[in-house]
Amino acid sequence: MLKVAIIIGSTRPGRKAEAVARWVYDIASKRSDAEFEIVDIKDFNLPLLDEPVPAAMGQYSQPHTKAWAAKIAQFDAFVFVTPEYNHGPSAALKNAIDFLYREWNNKSVGFVGYGGNGGARAVEILRQVVSNVELADVRAQVGLSLFTDFEDFTNFQPGSHHDPTVTLMLDQVIAWGRALKPLRAAVADQSR
Ligand SMILES: Cc1cc2nc3c(=O)[nH]c(=O)nc-3n(C[C@H](O)[C@H](O)[C@H](O)COP(=O)(O)O)c2cc1C
């Protein structure tokens, strides 16, 4: 069974990311074509990148990097739940991506953004970032509005019109995650 992580992309106290991730999980967990798990970057207490060697070299030295790598290695595909901070993604999410390399390779990713403009600018930047860790980003993306999907900019009340887009994004993430499985197996064989 394909395993998909829904990654909470904010570590901010009072973050909206957690409610958004739970909503995605609730929709996703009704499906039978993949298994889903919420992964909270906050649980890994990642500092600002403190590895002496770039992640692509695969020489992780810190216990927190090894724990984060072991978690991400468990999955075939990802959904990044991302806020928009200053027209980009959160530093916490970018930092968490930067920590690893091989664990992201040849897997698929979809995005759920939120902000004044659906987190669209954060997602556009993330699409460039993920390409460099060889994650395949799917087209469908969910854009939640702080104005209309959060009552008083606080309580998450997503419009039901978003549900089909979540489903389409998950369809694409799962299809590409599955399609890339033979490539991941071939790469794993080569490195043995
Ligand atoms: C430092 C900072 C910068 C922000 N910049 C933007 C922005 O450029 N565009 C936008 O739509 N929202 C922006 N916001 C509003 C966030 O989208 C909103 O606070 C959201 O709830 C943040 O996600 P979180 O609560 O999960 O951390 C910003 C918020 C913060 C804290």
The ligand as an SDF file (V2000), in Angstrom:
LIG
                    3D

 31 33  0  0  0  0  0  0  0  0999 V2000
    5.8550   36.4280    9.0470 C   0  0  0  0  0  0  0  0  0  0  0  0
    4.5320   36.3320    8.3400 C   0  0  0  0  0  0  0  0  0  0  0  0
    4.4400   36.7580    7.0410 C   0  0  0  0  0  0  0  0  0  0  0  0
    3.2440   36.6370    6.3480 C   0  0  0  0  0  0  0  0  0  0  0  0
    3.1840   36.9920    5.0360 N   0  0  0  0  0  0  0  0  0  0  0  0
    2.0890   36.6920    4.3200 C   0  0  0  0  0  0  0  0  0  0  0  0
    2.1080   36.8430    2.9080 C   0  0  0  0  0  0  0  0  0  0  0  0
    3.0650   37.2750    2.3160 O   0  0  0  0  0  0  0  0  0  0  0  0
    1.0020   36.4920    2.2180 N   0  0  0  0  0  0  0  0  0  0  0  0
   -0.1190   35.9920    2.8420 C   0  0  0  0  0  0  0  0  0  0  0  0
   -1.0820   35.6370    2.1430 O   0  0  0  0  0  0  0  0  0  0  0  0
   -0.1580   35.8290    4.1820 N   0  0  0  0  0  0  0  0  0  0  0  0
    0.9230   36.1640    4.9300 C   0  0  0  0  0  0  0  0  0  0  0  0
    0.9210   35.9720    6.2780 N   0  0  0  0  0  0  0  0  0  0  0  0
   -0.3110   35.5110    6.9320 C   0  0  0  0  0  0  0  0  0  0  0  0
   -0.2920   34.0000    7.0760 C   0  0  0  0  0  0  0  0  0  0  0  0
   -0.6630   33.3750    5.8620 O   0  0  0  0  0  0  0  0  0  0  0  0
   -1.2210   33.5780    8.1950 C   0  0  0  0  0  0  0  0  0  0  0  0
   -0.7790   34.2030    9.3960 O   0  0  0  0  0  0  0  0  0  0  0  0
   -1.2600   32.0860    8.4050 C   0  0  0  0  0  0  0  0  0  0  0  0
   -2.1400   31.7970    9.4370 O   0  0  0  0  0  0  0  0  0  0  0  0
    0.1210   31.5240    8.7330 C   0  0  0  0  0  0  0  0  0  0  0  0
    0.0720   30.1180    8.8330 O   0  0  0  0  0  0  0  0  0  0  0  0
    0.2100   29.3710   10.2590 P   0  0  0  0  0  0  0  0  0  0  0  0
   -0.8690   29.9810   11.1370 O   0  0  0  0  0  0  0  0  0  0  0  0
   -0.0910   27.9420    9.9740 O   0  0  0  0  0  0  0  0  0  0  0  0
    1.5810   29.6120   10.7660 O   0  0  0  0  0  0  0  0  0  0  0  0
    2.0960   36.1150    7.0040 C   0  0  0  0  0  0  0  0  0  0  0  0
    2.2080   35.6990    8.3380 C   0  0  0  0  0  0  0  0  0  0  0  0
    3.4010   35.7960    8.9890 C   0  0  0  0  0  0  0  0  0  0  0  0
    3.4890   35.2910   10.4060 C   0  0  0  0  0  0  0  0  0  0  0  0
  1  2  1  0
  2  3  1  0
  2 30  2  0
  3  4  2  0
  4  5  1  0
  4 28  1  0
  5  6  2  0
  6  7  1  0
  6 13  1  0
  7  8  2  0
  7  9  1  0
  9 10  1  0
 10 11  2  0
 10 12  1  0
 12 13  2  0
 13 14  1  0
 14 15  1  0
 14 28  1  0
 15 16  1  0
 16 17  1  0
 16 18  1  0
 18 19  1  0
 18 20  1  0
 20 21  1  0
 20 22  1  0
 22 23  1  0
 23 24  1  0
 24 25  2  0
 24 26  1  0
 24 27  1  0
 28 29  2  0
 29 30  1  0
 30 31  1  0
M  END
$$$$
